């Protein structure tokens, strides 16, 4: 996408990298940043669910 966002599991942004070719069109740059941030957040959420799922109480079967 031309934009890379690095986040910790705490959702703190550690780094943002932007491709120089995106600097010419602000709307495309804004969209690329939006997508990169949302993708990073989704990856954190998926990893959290995957990790926490191991410890989830399966409940009582009926």
PDB file with one MODEL, atoms N, CA, C and O in Angstrom:
MODEL        1
ATOM      1  N   UNK A   1       0.809  -1.209   0.000  1.00  0.00           N
ATOM      2  CA  UNK A   1       0.000   0.000   0.000  1.00  0.00           C
ATOM      3  C   UNK A   1       0.847   1.265   0.000  1.00  0.00           C
ATOM      4  O   UNK A   1       0.339   2.359  -0.246  1.00  0.00           O
ATOM      5  N   UNK A   2       2.125   1.114   0.273  1.00  0.00           N
ATOM      6  CA  UNK A   2       2.982   2.278   0.325  1.00  0.00           C
ATOM      7  C   UNK A   2       3.081   2.890   1.706  1.00  0.00           C
ATOM      8  O   UNK A   2       3.867   3.813   1.922  1.00  0.00           O
ATOM      9  N   UNK A   3       2.282   2.381   2.656  1.00  0.00           N
ATOM     10  CA  UNK A   3       2.333   2.849   4.037  1.00  0.00           C
ATOM     11  C   UNK A   3       2.433   1.633   4.939  1.00  0.00           C
ATOM     12  O   UNK A   3       1.686   0.667   4.786  1.00  0.00           O
ATOM     13  N   UNK A   4       3.371   1.691   5.886  1.00  0.00           N
ATOM     14  CA  UNK A   4       3.521   0.624   6.867  1.00  0.00           C
ATOM     15  C   UNK A   4       3.418   1.257   8.245  1.00  0.00           C
ATOM     16  O   UNK A   4       4.103   2.235   8.544  1.00  0.00           O
ATOM     17  N   UNK A   5       2.548   0.685   9.086  1.00  0.00           N
ATOM     18  CA  UNK A   5       2.390   1.148  10.458  1.00  0.00           C
ATOM     19  C   UNK A   5       2.792   0.001  11.373  1.00  0.00           C
ATOM     20  O   UNK A   5       2.270  -1.108  11.260  1.00  0.00           O
ATOM     21  N   UNK A   6       3.723   0.275  12.281  1.00  0.00           N
ATOM     22  CA  UNK A   6       4.167  -0.719  13.249  1.00  0.00           C
ATOM     23  C   UNK A   6       3.567  -0.334  14.598  1.00  0.00           C
ATOM     24  O   UNK A   6       3.753   0.786  15.076  1.00  0.00           O
ATOM     25  N   UNK A   7       2.834  -1.291  15.215  1.00  0.00           N
ATOM     26  CA  UNK A   7       2.210  -1.045  16.513  1.00  0.00           C
ATOM     27  C   UNK A   7       2.587  -2.139  17.490  1.00  0.00           C
ATOM     28  O   UNK A   7       2.892  -3.268  17.106  1.00  0.00           O
ATOM     29  N   UNK A   8       2.558  -1.772  18.773  1.00  0.00           N
ATOM     30  CA  UNK A   8       2.690  -2.756  19.835  1.00  0.00           C
ATOM     31  C   UNK A   8       1.313  -3.346  20.102  1.00  0.00           C
ATOM     32  O   UNK A   8       0.300  -2.831  19.630  1.00  0.00           O
ATOM     33  N   UNK A   9       1.292  -4.431  20.864  1.00  0.00           N
ATOM     34  CA  UNK A   9       0.021  -5.031  21.254  1.00  0.00           C
ATOM     35  C   UNK A   9      -0.833  -4.100  22.096  1.00  0.00           C
ATOM     36  O   UNK A   9      -2.043  -4.296  22.211  1.00  0.00           O
ATOM     37  N   UNK A  10      -0.212  -3.091  22.684  1.00  0.00           N
ATOM     38  CA  UNK A  10      -0.937  -2.092  23.474  1.00  0.00           C
ATOM     39  C   UNK A  10      -1.566  -1.028  22.585  1.00  0.00           C
ATOM     40  O   UNK A  10      -2.177  -0.076  23.071  1.00  0.00           O
ATOM     41  N   UNK A  11      -1.410  -1.199  21.293  1.00  0.00           N
ATOM     42  CA  UNK A  11      -1.931  -0.301  20.263  1.00  0.00           C
ATOM     43  C   UNK A  11      -1.176   1.025  20.187  1.00  0.00           C
ATOM     44  O   UNK A  11      -1.682   2.001  19.634  1.00  0.00           O
ATOM     45  N   UNK A  12       0.015   1.056  20.735  1.00  0.00           N
ATOM     46  CA  UNK A  12       0.876   2.232  20.622  1.00  0.00           C
ATOM     47  C   UNK A  12       1.610   2.159  19.288  1.00  0.00           C
ATOM     48  O   UNK A  12       2.224   1.142  18.966  1.00  0.00           O
ATOM     49  N   UNK A  13       1.544   3.240  18.515  1.00  0.00           N
ATOM     50  CA  UNK A  13       2.234   3.288  17.230  1.00  0.00           C
ATOM     51  C   UNK A  13       3.725   3.489  17.487  1.00  0.00           C
ATOM     52  O   UNK A  13       4.130   4.432  18.166  1.00  0.00           O
ATOM     53  N   UNK A  14       4.534   2.582  16.932  1.00  0.00           N
ATOM     54  CA  UNK A  14       5.981   2.656  17.101  1.00  0.00           C
ATOM     55  C   UNK A  14       6.665   3.306  15.911  1.00  0.00           C
ATOM     56  O   UNK A  14       7.680   3.985  16.065  1.00  0.00           O
ATOM     57  N   UNK A  15       6.107   3.097  14.719  1.00  0.00           N
ATOM     58  CA  UNK A  15       6.759   3.606  13.517  1.00  0.00           C
ATOM     59  C   UNK A  15       5.747   3.705  12.386  1.00  0.00           C
ATOM     60  O   UNK A  15       4.810   2.911  12.305  1.00  0.00           O
ATOM     61  N   UNK A  16       5.946   4.680  11.522  1.00  0.00           N
ATOM     62  CA  UNK A  16       5.140   4.841  10.309  1.00  0.00           C
ATOM     63  C   UNK A  16       6.112   5.073   9.165  1.00  0.00           C
ATOM     64  O   UNK A  16       6.967   5.956   9.237  1.00  0.00           O
ATOM     65  N   UNK A  17       5.982   4.284   8.113  1.00  0.00           N
ATOM     66  CA  UNK A  17       6.824   4.448   6.929  1.00  0.00           C
ATOM     67  C   UNK A  17       5.909   4.755   5.747  1.00  0.00           C
ATOM     68  O   UNK A  17       4.910   4.071   5.527  1.00  0.00           O
ATOM     69  N   UNK A  18       6.261   5.786   4.994  1.00  0.00           N
ATOM     70  CA  UNK A  18       5.446   6.225   3.862  1.00  0.00           C
ATOM     71  C   UNK A  18       6.317   6.266   2.622  1.00  0.00           C
ATOM     72  O   UNK A  18       7.395   6.861   2.622  1.00  0.00           O
ATOM     73  N   UNK A  19       5.836   5.627   1.564  1.00  0.00           N
ATOM     74  CA  UNK A  19       6.537   5.632   0.288  1.00  0.00           C
ATOM     75  C   UNK A  19       6.492   7.036  -0.315  1.00  0.00           C
ATOM     76  O   UNK A  19       5.453   7.695  -0.285  1.00  0.00           O
ATOM     77  N   UNK A  20       7.609   7.485  -0.857  1.00  0.00           N
ATOM     78  CA  UNK A  20       7.696   8.838  -1.422  1.00  0.00           C
ATOM     79  C   UNK A  20       6.690   9.080  -2.543  1.00  0.00           C
ATOM     80  O   UNK A  20       6.220  10.204  -2.714  1.00  0.00           O
ATOM     81  N   UNK A  21       6.353   8.040  -3.309  1.00  0.00           N
ATOM     82  CA  UNK A  21       5.426   8.244  -4.424  1.00  0.00           C
ATOM     83  C   UNK A  21       4.014   8.588  -3.957  1.00  0.00           C
ATOM     84  O   UNK A  21       3.210   9.078  -4.749  1.00  0.00           O
ATOM     85  N   UNK A  22       3.699   8.341  -2.689  1.00  0.00           N
ATOM     86  CA  UNK A  22       2.375   8.691  -2.174  1.00  0.00           C
ATOM     87  C   UNK A  22       2.273  10.159  -1.763  1.00  0.00           C
ATOM     88  O   UNK A  22       1.174  10.658  -1.521  1.00  0.00           O
ATOM     89  N   UNK A  23       3.390  10.842  -1.684  1.00  0.00           N
ATOM     90  CA  UNK A  23       3.389  12.226  -1.225  1.00  0.00           C
ATOM     91  C   UNK A  23       2.762  13.187  -2.230  1.00  0.00           C
ATOM     92  O   UNK A  23       2.436  14.322  -1.884  1.00  0.00           O
ATOM     93  N   UNK A  24       2.595  12.745  -3.452  1.00  0.00           N
ATOM     94  CA  UNK A  24       2.057  13.621  -4.493  1.00  0.00           C
ATOM     95  C   UNK A  24       0.536  13.735  -4.462  1.00  0.00           C
ATOM     96  O   UNK A  24      -0.021  14.702  -4.981  1.00  0.00           O
ATOM     97  N   UNK A  25      -0.138  12.761  -3.861  1.00  0.00           N
ATOM     98  CA  UNK A  25      -1.605  12.777  -3.833  1.00  0.00           C
ATOM     99  C   UNK A  25      -2.074  12.582  -2.398  1.00  0.00           C
ATOM    100  O   UNK A  25      -2.052  11.470  -1.871  1.00  0.00           O
ATOM    101  N   UNK A  26      -2.496  13.675  -1.771  1.00  0.00           N
ATOM    102  CA  UNK A  26      -2.857  13.653  -0.356  1.00  0.00           C
ATOM    103  C   UNK A  26      -4.022  12.710  -0.071  1.00  0.00           C
ATOM    104  O   UNK A  26      -4.033  12.054   0.972  1.00  0.00           O
ATOM    105  N   UNK A  27      -4.994  12.624  -0.961  1.00  0.00           N
ATOM    106  CA  UNK A  27      -6.146  11.754  -0.722  1.00  0.00           C
ATOM    107  C   UNK A  27      -5.742  10.284  -0.725  1.00  0.00           C
ATOM    108  O   UNK A  27      -6.214   9.508   0.106  1.00  0.00           O
ATOM    109  N   UNK A  28      -4.880   9.904  -1.644  1.00  0.00           N
ATOM    110  CA  UNK A  28      -4.401   8.520  -1.684  1.00  0.00           C
ATOM    111  C   UNK A  28      -3.550   8.239  -0.449  1.00  0.00           C
ATOM    112  O   UNK A  28      -3.639   7.157   0.130  1.00  0.00           O
ATOM    113  N   UNK A  29      -2.735   9.195  -0.047  1.00  0.00           N
ATOM    114  CA  UNK A  29      -1.909   9.038   1.149  1.00  0.00           C
ATOM    115  C   UNK A  29      -2.786   8.859   2.386  1.00  0.00           C
ATOM    116  O   UNK A  29      -2.526   7.977   3.205  1.00  0.00           O
ATOM    117  N   UNK A  30      -3.808   9.677   2.526  1.00  0.00           N
ATOM    118  CA  UNK A  30      -4.710   9.568   3.672  1.00  0.00           C
ATOM    119  C   UNK A  30      -5.388   8.201   3.708  1.00  0.00           C
ATOM    120  O   UNK A  30      -5.486   7.580   4.766  1.00  0.00           O
ATOM    121  N   UNK A  31      -5.847   7.741   2.569  1.00  0.00           N
ATOM    122  CA  UNK A  31      -6.497   6.430   2.486  1.00  0.00           C
ATOM    123  C   UNK A  31      -5.516   5.310   2.833  1.00  0.00           C
ATOM    124  O   UNK A  31      -5.873   4.361   3.530  1.00  0.00           O
ATOM    125  N   UNK A  32      -4.284   5.424   2.346  1.00  0.00           N
ATOM    126  CA  UNK A  32      -3.274   4.402   2.624  1.00  0.00           C
ATOM    127  C   UNK A  32      -2.931   4.356   4.111  1.00  0.00           C
ATOM    128  O   UNK A  32      -2.745   3.275   4.670  1.00  0.00           O
ATOM    129  N   UNK A  33      -2.845   5.515   4.753  1.00  0.00           N
ATOM    130  CA  UNK A  33      -2.579   5.557   6.194  1.00  0.00           C
ATOM    131  C   UNK A  33      -3.740   4.935   6.955  1.00  0.00           C
ATOM    132  O   UNK A  33      -3.530   4.135   7.867  1.00  0.00           O
ATOM    133  N   UNK A  34      -4.944   5.292   6.590  1.00  0.00           N
ATOM    134  CA  UNK A  34      -6.140   4.735   7.224  1.00  0.00           C
ATOM    135  C   UNK A  34      -6.157   3.211   7.128  1.00  0.00           C
ATOM    136  O   UNK A  34      -6.396   2.520   8.118  1.00  0.00           O
ATOM    137  N   UNK A  35      -5.901   2.699   5.932  1.00  0.00           N
ATOM    138  CA  UNK A  35      -5.891   1.250   5.734  1.00  0.00           C
ATOM    139  C   UNK A  35      -4.777   0.578   6.532  1.00  0.00           C
ATOM    140  O   UNK A  35      -4.987  -0.488   7.112  1.00  0.00           O
ATOM    141  N   UNK A  36      -3.602   1.187   6.566  1.00  0.00           N
ATOM    142  CA  UNK A  36      -2.472   0.599   7.288  1.00  0.00           C
ATOM    143  C   UNK A  36      -2.732   0.557   8.789  1.00  0.00           C
ATOM    144  O   UNK A  36      -2.428  -0.442   9.441  1.00  0.00           O
ATOM    145  N   UNK A  37      -3.290   1.630   9.344  1.00  0.00           N
ATOM    146  CA  UNK A  37      -3.596   1.657  10.779  1.00  0.00           C
ATOM    147  C   UNK A  37      -4.672   0.627  11.107  1.00  0.00           C
ATOM    148  O   UNK A  37      -4.536  -0.123  12.074  1.00  0.00           O
ATOM    149  N   UNK A  38      -5.731   0.585  10.316  1.00  0.00           N
ATOM    150  CA  UNK A  38      -6.798  -0.385  10.565  1.00  0.00           C
ATOM    151  C   UNK A  38      -6.302  -1.817  10.421  1.00  0.00           C
ATOM    152  O   UNK A  38      -6.727  -2.696  11.170  1.00  0.00           O
ATOM    153  N   UNK A  39      -5.413  -2.062   9.472  1.00  0.00           N
ATOM    154  CA  UNK A  39      -4.840  -3.395   9.305  1.00  0.00           C
ATOM    155  C   UNK A  39      -3.996  -3.774  10.520  1.00  0.00           C
ATOM    156  O   UNK A  39      -4.082  -4.901  11.007  1.00  0.00           O
ATOM    157  N   UNK A  40      -3.192  -2.851  11.005  1.00  0.00           N
ATOM    158  CA  UNK A  40      -2.365  -3.124  12.188  1.00  0.00           C
ATOM    159  C   UNK A  40      -3.242  -3.419  13.397  1.00  0.00           C
ATOM    160  O   UNK A  40      -2.954  -4.343  14.159  1.00  0.00           O
ATOM    161  N   UNK A  41      -4.306  -2.646  13.581  1.00  0.00           N
ATOM    162  CA  UNK A  41      -5.222  -2.884  14.695  1.00  0.00           C
ATOM    163  C   UNK A  41      -5.919  -4.235  14.567  1.00  0.00           C
ATOM    164  O   UNK A  41      -6.102  -4.934  15.564  1.00  0.00           O
ATOM    165  N   UNK A  42      -6.304  -4.604  13.357  1.00  0.00           N
ATOM    166  CA  UNK A  42      -6.946  -5.902  13.131  1.00  0.00           C
ATOM    167  C   UNK A  42      -5.981  -7.040  13.440  1.00  0.00           C
ATOM    168  O   UNK A  42      -6.379  -8.053  14.016  1.00  0.00           O
ATOM    169  N   UNK A  43      -4.721  -6.881  13.063  1.00  0.00           N
ATOM    170  CA  UNK A  43      -3.728  -7.916  13.360  1.00  0.00           C
ATOM    171  C   UNK A  43      -3.536  -8.072  14.866  1.00  0.00           C
ATOM    172  O   UNK A  43      -3.409  -9.191  15.364  1.00  0.00           O
ATOM    173  N   UNK A  44      -3.515  -6.956  15.593  1.00  0.00           N
ATOM    174  CA  UNK A  44      -3.398  -7.019  17.051  1.00  0.00           C
ATOM    175  C   UNK A  44      -4.613  -7.727  17.635  1.00  0.00           C
ATOM    176  O   UNK A  44      -4.474  -8.594  18.499  1.00  0.00           O
ATOM    177  N   UNK A  45      -5.795  -7.365  17.172  1.00  0.00           N
ATOM    178  CA  UNK A  45      -7.030  -7.983  17.674  1.00  0.00           C
ATOM    179  C   UNK A  45      -7.045  -9.479  17.399  1.00  0.00           C
ATOM    180  O   UNK A  45      -7.401 -10.267  18.276  1.00  0.00           O
ATOM    181  N   UNK A  46      -6.664  -9.878  16.197  1.00  0.00           N
ATOM    182  CA  UNK A  46      -6.634 -11.300  15.847  1.00  0.00           C
ATOM    183  C   UNK A  46      -5.647 -12.059  16.715  1.00  0.00           C
ATOM    184  O   UNK A  46      -5.954 -13.150  17.196  1.00  0.00           O
ATOM    185  N   UNK A  47      -4.472 -11.497  16.920  1.00  0.00           N
ATOM    186  CA  UNK A  47      -3.451 -12.151  17.740  1.00  0.00           C
ATOM    187  C   UNK A  47      -3.916 -12.240  19.191  1.00  0.00           C
ATOM    188  O   UNK A  47      -3.686 -13.247  19.859  1.00  0.00           O
ATOM    189  N   UNK A  48      -4.572 -11.185  19.676  1.00  0.00           N
ATOM    190  CA  UNK A  48      -5.096 -11.189  21.041  1.00  0.00           C
ATOM    191  C   UNK A  48      -6.144 -12.279  21.204  1.00  0.00           C
ATOM    192  O   UNK A  48      -6.113 -13.033  22.176  1.00  0.00           O
ATOM    193  N   UNK A  49      -7.073 -12.367  20.255  1.00  0.00           N
ATOM    194  CA  UNK A  49      -8.113 -13.398  20.317  1.00  0.00           C
ATOM    195  C   UNK A  49      -7.505 -14.789  20.251  1.00  0.00           C
ATOM    196  O   UNK A  49      -7.925 -15.697  20.969  1.00  0.00           O
ATOM    197  N   UNK A  50      -6.518 -14.948  19.388  1.00  0.00           N
ATOM    198  CA  UNK A  50      -5.843 -16.239  19.232  1.00  0.00           C
ATOM    199  C   UNK A  50      -5.153 -16.640  20.539  1.00  0.00           C
ATOM    200  O   UNK A  50      -5.248 -17.789  20.970  1.00  0.00           O
ATOM    201  N   UNK A  51      -4.469 -15.699  21.156  1.00  0.00           N
ATOM    202  CA  UNK A  51      -3.745 -15.974  22.396  1.00  0.00           C
ATOM    203  C   UNK A  51      -4.704 -16.176  23.563  1.00  0.00           C
ATOM    204  O   UNK A  51      -4.555 -17.126  24.332  1.00  0.00           O
ATOM    205  N   UNK A  52      -5.677 -15.298  23.699  1.00  0.00           N
ATOM    206  CA  UNK A  52      -6.607 -15.387  24.819  1.00  0.00           C
ATOM    207  C   UNK A  52      -7.562 -16.564  24.669  1.00  0.00           C
ATOM    208  O   UNK A  52      -8.057 -17.089  25.666  1.00  0.00           O
ATOM    209  N   UNK A  53      -7.822 -16.978  23.449  1.00  0.00           N
ATOM    210  CA  UNK A  53      -8.712 -18.115  23.208  1.00  0.00           C
ATOM    211  C   UNK A  53      -8.207 -19.386  23.857  1.00  0.00           C
ATOM    212  O   UNK A  53      -8.999 -20.260  24.209  1.00  0.00           O
ATOM    213  N   UNK A  54      -6.912 -19.501  24.020  1.00  0.00           N
ATOM    214  CA  UNK A  54      -6.326 -20.675  24.664  1.00  0.00           C
ATOM    215  C   UNK A  54      -6.735 -20.763  26.125  1.00  0.00           C
ATOM    216  O   UNK A  54      -6.763 -21.848  26.707  1.00  0.00           O
ATOM    217  N   UNK A  55      -7.054 -19.616  26.714  1.00  0.00           N
ATOM    218  CA  UNK A  55      -7.353 -19.558  28.140  1.00  0.00           C
ATOM    219  C   UNK A  55      -8.839 -19.373  28.421  1.00  0.00           C
ATOM    220  O   UNK A  55      -9.251 -19.314  29.579  1.00  0.00           O
ATOM    221  N   UNK A  56      -9.627 -19.284  27.384  1.00  0.00           N
ATOM    222  CA  UNK A  56     -11.060 -19.065  27.557  1.00  0.00           C
ATOM    223  C   UNK A  56     -11.710 -20.291  28.177  1.00  0.00           C
ATOM    224  O   UNK A  56     -11.334 -21.427  27.889  1.00  0.00           O
ATOM    225  N   UNK A  57     -12.675 -20.045  29.016  1.00  0.00           N
ATOM    226  CA  UNK A  57     -13.436 -21.115  29.644  1.00  0.00           C
ATOM    227  C   UNK A  57     -14.414 -21.672  28.621  1.00  0.00           C
ATOM    228  O   UNK A  57     -15.276 -20.940  28.136  1.00  0.00           O
ATOM    229  N   UNK A  58     -14.297 -22.951  28.283  1.00  0.00           N
ATOM    230  CA  UNK A  58     -15.184 -23.511  27.269  1.00  0.00           C
ATOM    231  C   UNK A  58     -16.634 -23.594  27.722  1.00  0.00           C
ATOM    232  O   UNK A  58     -17.513 -23.884  26.910  1.00  0.00           O
ATOM    233  N   UNK A  59     -16.903 -23.348  28.992  1.00  0.00           N
ATOM    234  CA  UNK A  59     -18.267 -23.385  29.488  1.00  0.00           C
ATOM    235  C   UNK A  59     -18.703 -24.801  29.815  1.00  0.00           C
ATOM    236  O   UNK A  59     -17.935 -25.756  29.701  1.00  0.00           O
ATOM    237  N   UNK A  60     -19.919 -24.903  30.210  1.00  0.00           N
ATOM    238  CA  UNK A  60     -20.482 -26.202  30.581  1.00  0.00           C
ATOM    239  C   UNK A  60     -21.323 -26.702  29.419  1.00  0.00           C
ATOM    240  O   UNK A  60     -22.239 -26.020  28.959  1.00  0.00           O
ATOM    241  N   UNK A  61     -21.004 -27.886  28.957  1.00  0.00           N
ATOM    242  CA  UNK A  61     -21.769 -28.452  27.850  1.00  0.00           C
ATOM    243  C   UNK A  61     -23.105 -29.008  28.318  1.00  0.00           C
ATOM    244  O   UNK A  61     -23.179 -29.653  29.364  1.00  0.00           O
ATOM    245  N   UNK A  62     -24.131 -28.769  27.569  1.00  0.00           N
ATOM    246  CA  UNK A  62     -25.454 -29.301  27.915  1.00  0.00           C
ATOM    247  C   UNK A  62     -25.862 -30.326  26.920  1.00  0.00           C
ATOM    248  O   UNK A  62     -26.947 -30.897  27.032  1.00  0.00           O
TER     249      UNK A  62
ENDMDL
END
